[in-house]
Amino acid sequence: MDTVDYAVILTRDDTGKWTAEVPALPGCITWGSSKDEVLALVREAIEGWILSRQTTGKSIPSPTMVVELARVSVAS
């Protein structure tokens, strides 16, 4: 069994809830009340997304996004 790394975008809203979205897998998105919870849930969502594609004989997209952080100084 191969392992694949998909980029996940994490967003926290003003109520403290987290969203995780996988851009390479359309519609693969989940929500959680903490960062740890949403990371666990998004792994399950990815596995379910892939299993669904395999079951229906559809192709599974390869990861295409690489995320890098750009640190800049901002005057306070």
C-alpha positions, 0 to 999 in steps of 0.5 A: 500500500502506497502513502500519498501526501495531500495538501490540506487547507485549515481555516479557523473561524471567529467562533473557534471552529476549524475547517479542513479542505483538500483542494486536490479532491473536490468536495473533500471538506470537514469541520471540527471544534479543534485543530487536532480533531479536524486533522483526524477527521480530514484523514478519514474524509480523504480515505473515504473520498478515495475509497468512493472513487475506487469503488466506482472505478474513477481515477484518483487525482495525484497531489498537485499542490505544495504549500510553502510559507512566506514569512514577512515582517509587518510593522505593528 
